[in-house]
Amino acid sequence: MKLPRSLQVRLALAIGLGVALVWVITALITAATIREELNEVFDSALEETAQRILPLAVQELFDGEDDGTAQLIITLREHDEFLTYVVRDRDGRILLRSHDADIRDFPPFRETGFARTDTHILYYDAALDGDFTIAVAEPLSHRNEAARETLAALGLPLFFLLPLTLGGIWLLLRFMLGPVRGFRDEVAVRDGRDLTPVDATSLPTEIKPVAEAVNALLERLQRTLEAERSFAANAAHELRTPVAGALAQIQRLQAETAEETTRKRADDIEASLKRLNRLSEKLMQMARAEGAALRVEAPHDLVPIVRLVADDLAPDDHDNRLELDLPDRPVMSRIDPDAFAIAVRNLLENALRHGEAGAPVRVRLQEDGTMKVINAGSVVAPDELQSLTRRFTRRDRNAEGSGLGLAIVQIIADGAGGRLELRSPATGRRDGFEAVLHPAHH
């Protein structure tokens, strides 16, 4: 049987079963001890009864007249007679017996002491050198019933106390392991945006070394990620000046040269520099998304941000493909405005660049903060759809772009507590691509 993974459940089961096992063993030992003591008491009662009745019976027989028939002792009232007796003479003739005595249960006298049959335990005694004998019998069922009742009295409480014991152990362990669960929950929410140390002040001594090791690991990860982000941001920033200078020089060369071969080569160099410039911009956006807090204290309106980003892209959208569907009332949110603008820009650029040429791109912002960007195009396979948010992943290798746009949006959505959902075909259509940026939870 596979053990539960929870330490709390394992401890509760182990302690509960251990208590139950100890209880059962104790009950069995106690029952065996009590049975031995009861047998001693019952044996003593048999012997005491025989030694008290036999002298009285002899006296009664001497004082009375022997007419050759057995005398039957009449009871005063009906009752359960657990001890029965029979008095015989030397020849085995029955002289006296109790009212409930069955002669078949009394074998003939052989010697003084205890004897056992299949149904009874008997005690024999004799008087006047064996002229009179007595046999007192007790049913074995009486002793067995007493033993069963004793065992039941010891065992039955187990069925009621065991669930209560398990429940109490469970509650106690749950209370005692509360700090460990809190430590688990704090570690579970840590990610690349939150690598602060975990509070270990309330943890048990046995768990504190684990917490200290986790905090040391988080600190090393924090330093490593900060170094990587800083390098990416600084490298992208430092690239902008030389790339801008190179673009200016190549554009000047294009204007000054009349040779077709040189102009074509200059055009290729300009395209490469522009791609490098866009890549450095995306790297800076990614560093901004990964390294900053993506939630702000005061809510702000998202409508002007979407409109501003669309206006900024208008010079590149020569066909006026962007169709905005924005609410008339403000859409308030606590997502960082700069981060939201970066996400919107990447979604719109992705739709304009990879959507069907000339087809409109519909941008809809709902009142709950959900933003949908829909463009026409061929259907994207489900497995390919899931890979589009990976870094440097492009559906069309020959298309422009760095393969970082949707990855940046995914990072911003995760960091702000929202969710990015990609659909193809678009909702209500047989083709197209739809990106849905769900709002952050308040």
C-alpha positions in Angstrom: 0.0 0.0 0.0 1.3 3.4 -1.0 1.7 5.7 2.0 0.2 9.2 1.9 2.6 12.0 0.8 1.5 14.3 3.6 3.6 14.3 6.7 0.6 15.3 8.8 -1.5 12.4 7.5 1.4 10.0 8.0 1.9 11.1 11.6 -1.8 11.0 12.4 -2.2 7.5 11.0 1.0 6.2 12.7 0.1 7.7 16.1 -3.6 6.7 15.8 -2.8 3.1 14.8 -0.1 2.9 17.4 -2.6 4.0 20.1 -5.1 1.5 18.8 -2.6 -1.3 18.7 -1.5 -0.6 22.3 -5.1 -0.4 23.4 -5.9 -3.8 21.8 -2.8 -5.5 23.3 -3.6 -4.0 26.7 -7.2 -5.1 26.4 -6.2 -8.6 25.5 -3.7 -8.8 28.4 -6.2 -7.4 30.8 -8.9 -9.7 29.6 -6.6 -12.7 30.1 -5.6 -11.6 33.5 -9.3 -10.9 34.6 -10.3 -14.3 33.2 -7.7 -16.1 35.3 -8.8 -14.1 38.3 -12.5 -14.9 37.6 -11.7 -18.6 37.3 -10.0 -18.5 40.6 -13.0 -16.8 42.1 -15.4 -19.2 40.5 -13.3 -22.2 41.6 -13.3 -20.9 45.1 -17.0 -20.4 45.0 -17.5 -24.0 43.9 -15.3 -25.3 46.7 -16.8 -23.1 49.3 -20.3 -24.1 48.2 -19.5 -27.8 48.5 -17.9 -27.4 51.9 -20.9 -25.5 53.3 -23.7 -27.6 51.7 -22.3 -31.1 52.4 -22.3 -30.9 56.3 -25.9 -29.4 56.2 -27.0 -32.2 53.8 -25.5 -34.9 56.0 -27.2 -33.4 59.0 -30.5 -33.2 57.1 -30.2 -36.8 55.9 -29.4 -38.1 59.4 -32.3 -36.2 60.9 -34.8 -37.3 58.2 -36.1 -40.6 57.1 -34.5 -42.3 54.2 -37.3 -43.7 52.0 -35.0 -44.6 49.1 -35.9 -41.5 47.0 -33.8 -38.5 46.3 -34.8 -35.3 48.1 -35.2 -32.2 45.9 -34.5 -28.9 47.4 -37.3 -26.5 46.5 -36.3 -22.9 45.6 -38.1 -20.0 47.3 -38.5 -18.1 44.0 -37.5 -18.6 40.3 -34.0 -17.5 39.5 -31.0 -18.4 37.3 -29.1 -21.1 39.1 -25.5 -21.1 38.0 -24.3 -23.5 40.7 -26.1 -26.9 41.0 -25.3 -29.8 43.3 -25.9 -33.4 43.9 -25.3 -35.4 47.2 -24.8 -39.2 46.9 -24.0 -42.0 49.2 -21.2 -44.5 49.0 -23.1 -46.6 46.4 -23.7 -43.6 44.2 -27.4 -43.4 45.1 -28.6 -39.7 44.9 -29.8 -38.5 48.3 -30.2 -34.8 47.7 -30.0 -32.4 44.7 -30.8 -28.8 43.9 -34.0 -28.0 42.0 -32.3 -27.2 38.7 -29.7 -30.0 38.8 -29.6 -32.3 35.8 -28.2 -35.7 36.8 -26.6 -36.2 33.4 -24.2 -33.3 34.2 -22.8 -35.1 37.3 -20.4 -38.0 36.7 -19.9 -40.4 39.6 -17.5 -39.4 42.4 -13.9 -40.5 42.0 -11.8 -38.2 44.1 -11.9 -35.0 45.9 -11.1 -32.0 43.7 -12.0 -30.3 40.4 -13.1 -32.1 37.2 -14.2 -30.8 33.8 -16.7 -32.1 31.3 -17.6 -30.8 27.9 -20.3 -28.5 29.4 -19.4 -28.1 33.1 -16.7 -27.7 35.6 -17.3 -29.6 38.9 -15.9 -29.8 42.4 -16.2 -33.0 44.3 -15.9 -33.5 48.1 -16.7 -36.3 50.6 -17.7 -36.6 54.3 -17.6 -39.5 56.8 -14.8 -41.4 55.0 -16.7 -41.3 51.7 -20.2 -42.3 53.0 -21.5 -39.1 51.6 -20.2 -37.2 48.5 -21.2 -34.0 46.9 -20.7 -32.6 43.4 -21.2 -28.9 42.7 -21.3 -28.0 39.0 -21.0 -24.7 37.1 -21.8 -24.4 33.3 -18.7 -23.5 31.3 -21.0 -21.1 29.3 -21.3 -19.0 32.4 -17.6 -18.5 32.6 -17.2 -17.9 28.9 -20.0 -15.4 29.0 -18.3 -13.5 31.8 -15.1 -13.6 29.8 -16.8 -12.3 26.7 -18.5 -9.5 28.5 -15.3 -8.5 30.2 -13.5 -8.4 26.8 -16.4 -6.5 25.3 -16.3 -3.9 28.1 -12.6 -3.4 27.4 -12.8 -3.4 23.6 -16.0 -1.6 22.8 -14.8 1.8 24.0 -12.0 1.4 21.4 -14.5 1.8 18.5 -15.8 5.0 20.0 -12.5 6.4 21.3 -10.4 5.6 18.2 -12.2 8.0 15.9 -12.1 10.7 18.6 -8.4 9.9 19.2 -7.6 10.1 15.5 -9.5 13.4 15.2 -7.8 14.8 18.2 -4.4 13.8 16.9 -5.2 15.3 13.5 -6.2 18.6 15.0 -3.2 18.7 17.3 -0.8 17.9 14.4 -2.6 20.4 12.2 -2.1 23.1 14.9 1.6 22.1 15.6 2.5 21.9 11.8 0.8 25.3 11.1 4.2 27.1 10.8 5.5 24.4 8.4 2.4 24.8 6.2 2.9 28.5 6.2 6.5 28.0 5.2 5.4 25.8 2.4 2.9 28.3 1.1 5.5 31.1 1.2 8.0 29.1 -0.7 5.3 28.1 -3.3 4.5 31.7 -4.2 8.2 32.7 -4.8 9.2 33.2 -8.4 11.5 35.3 -10.4 9.7 38.5 -9.4 9.7 37.7 -5.7 12.8 36.2 -4.2 12.6 37.8 -0.8 13.6 35.6 2.2 11.0 33.4 3.8 10.1 34.1 7.5 11.5 31.2 9.6 11.1 32.6 13.1 8.1 30.4 14.0 9.4 27.2 12.5 10.5 24.2 14.7 14.1 23.7 15.2 14.2 20.6 12.9 12.8 22.7 10.0 14.9 25.9 10.5 18.0 24.5 8.6 15.8 23.8 5.6 14.4 27.4 5.7 17.9 28.8 6.0 19.0 26.8 3.1 16.0 27.9 1.0 16.7 31.6 1.9 20.3 31.2 0.9 19.3 29.7 -2.4 16.8 32.5 -3.0 19.5 35.1 -2.3 21.8 33.5 -4.8 19.0 33.3 -7.4 18.2 37.0 -6.7 21.8 38.0 -7.3 22.0 35.9 -10.5 18.8 37.2 -12.0 19.6 40.8 -11.1 23.0 40.4 -12.8 21.3 38.9 -15.9 18.6 41.5 -16.1 21.1 44.3 -15.5 23.4 43.0 -18.2 20.5 42.6 -20.8 19.2 46.1 -20.0 22.6 47.7 -20.1 23.7 45.9 -23.2 20.4 46.8 -25.0 20.7 50.4 -23.8 24.4 50.7 -24.9 23.5 49.3 -28.3 21.1 52.0 -29.1 23.6 54.8 -29.5 26.0 53.0 -31.9 23.1 51.4 -33.8 21.5 54.9 -34.2 24.9 56.3 -35.4 25.3 53.4 -37.8 21.8 54.0 -39.2 22.5 57.6 -39.7 25.7 56.9 -41.5 24.2 54.2 -43.8 21.3 56.5 -44.6 23.7 59.3 -45.5 25.6 56.8 -47.7 22.3 55.8 -49.4 21.6 59.5 -50.2 25.1 60.2 -51.5 25.7 57.1 -53.7 24.4 56.6 -57.1 25.8 53.1 -57.7 23.0 50.5 -57.6 25.1 47.8 -56.1 26.3 50.0 -53.3 22.8 51.3 -52.7 21.4 47.7 -52.5 24.1 46.7 -50.0 23.3 49.8 -48.0 19.6 48.9 -47.9 20.5 45.4 -46.6 22.7 46.9 -43.9 20.0 49.4 -42.9 17.4 46.5 -42.6 19.9 44.6 -40.4 20.5 47.6 -38.2 16.8 48.2 -37.8 16.3 44.6 -36.7 19.1 45.0 -34.2 17.5 48.2 -33.0 14.1 46.4 -32.5 15.8 43.5 -30.8 17.6 45.8 -28.3 14.2 47.6 -27.7 12.6 44.2 -27.0 15.4 43.2 -24.6 14.9 46.4 -22.7 11.2 45.8 -22.5 11.8 42.3 -21.2 14.3 43.5 -18.6 11.7 46.1 -17.6 8.9 43.4 -17.3 11.0 41.0 -15.4 12.7 43.3 -13.0 10.0 45.8 -11.9 6.9 45.6 -9.8 4.0 45.3 -12.2 1.2 46.4 -9.8 0.7 49.9 -8.5 -1.2 51.2 -5.4 -3.6 53.6 -7.1 -5.9 52.3 -9.9 -5.7 54.2 -13.3 -7.7 54.2 -16.6 -6.5 51.8 -19.3 -8.5 53.5 -22.2 -6.1 56.4 -22.8 -3.1 54.0 -22.8 -4.6 51.8 -25.5 -5.4 54.8 -27.6 -2.0 56.3 -27.1 -0.2 53.1 -28.2 -2.5 52.8 -31.3 -1.7 56.5 -32.2 2.0 55.8 -31.8 1.8 52.9 -34.2 -0.2 54.9 -36.8 2.8 56.0 -38.8 3.7 52.3 -39.4 0.1 51.3 -40.1 -0.2 52.7 -43.6 -3.5 50.9 -44.3 -5.2 52.1 -41.1 -5.8 48.4 -40.1 -6.3 49.1 -36.4 -10.0 49.2 -35.4 -10.4 50.3 -31.8 -13.5 49.3 -29.7 -13.0 51.1 -26.4 -15.6 51.7 -23.6 -17.0 55.2 -23.1 -16.4 55.0 -19.4 -13.0 54.5 -17.6 -11.6 51.0 -17.2 -9.7 51.1 -13.9 -6.8 48.8 -13.1 -3.8 48.5 -10.8 -1.5 47.1 -13.5 1.6 49.3 -14.0 0.8 51.8 -16.8 4.2 51.4 -18.5 4.0 47.6 -18.4 0.5 47.7 -19.8 1.6 49.9 -22.6 4.4 47.5 -23.4 2.0 44.6 -23.5 -0.5 46.5 -25.7 2.2 47.6 -28.1 3.6 44.0 -28.5 0.1 42.6 -29.1 -0.7 45.2 -31.7 2.7 44.9 -33.4 2.3 41.1 -33.4 -1.2 41.3 -35.1 0.0 43.9 -37.7 3.1 42.0 -38.5 1.8 38.4 -38.7 -1.9 39.0 -39.6 -3.2 38.8 -43.1 -2.0 41.8 -45.2 -4.6 44.5 -45.6 -7.1 42.8 -43.2 -8.3 44.8 -40.2 -6.9 44.2 -36.7 -9.7 44.5 -34.1 -8.7 45.8 -30.7 -11.4 45.6 -28.0 -11.1 46.7 -24.4 -13.9 45.5 -22.2 -15.2 47.2 -19.1 -13.8 44.5 -16.8 -10.3 45.2 -18.2 -10.1 42.2 -20.6 -8.3 43.2 -23.8 -8.8 41.3 -27.1 -6.7 41.7 -30.2 -8.0 39.8 -33.3 -6.3 39.5 -36.7 -7.1 37.5 -39.8 -4.8 34.7 -41.0 -4.4 31.0 -41.3 -5.3 28.7 -38.3 -2.4 28.0 -35.9 -2.1 24.4 -34.7 -2.7 23.8 -30.9 0.8 22.6 -30.2 2.3 25.5 -32.1 0.0 27.9 -30.4 1.3 26.9 -27.0 4.9 27.5 -28.0 4.4 31.1 -29.2 4.9 32.5 -25.7 8.4 31.0 -25.6 11.3 33.4 -26.1 12.7 33.8 -29.7 9.9 31.6 -31.0 8.3 32.7 -34.4 5.7 30.9 -36.4 7.2 32.1 -39.7 11.0 32.1 -39.6 11.1 34.5 -42.6 8.8 37.1 -41.1 10.1 40.2 -39.3 10.3 40.2 -35.6 12.5 39.0 -32.8 10.2 36.3 -31.4 10.0 38.1 -28.1 6.7 40.0 -28.3 4.3 37.4 -27.0 6.9 36.2 -24.5 7.0 39.8 -23.1 3.2 39.9 -22.8 3.2 36.6 -21.0 5.8 37.9 -18.5 3.8 41.0 -17.9 0.5 39.1 -17.5 2.0 36.7 -15.0 3.8 39.4 -13.0 0.6 41.5 -12.8 -1.6 38.6 -11.7 -3.4 38.3 -15.0 -3.5 35.8 -17.8 -2.6 35.7 -21.5 -4.8 33.4 -23.6 -4.1 32.6 -27.3 -6.9 31.2 -29.5 -6.9 30.1 -33.1 -9.2 30.2 -34.9 -10.5 33.4 -33.4 -13.8 33.3 -31.4 -16.8 33.1 -33.8 -14.6 32.6 -36.9 -13.1 29.8 -38.9 -9.7 31.4 -39.2 -7.6 34.1 -37.6 -5.7 34.6 -34.4 -6.9 36.0 -31.1 -4.9 37.2 -28.1 -6.8 37.8 -24.9 -5.2 39.6 -22.0 -7.3 38.9 -18.9 -7.2 41.5 -16.1 -5.3 41.2 -12.9 -7.2 39.9 -9.9 -8.0 42.7 -7.4 
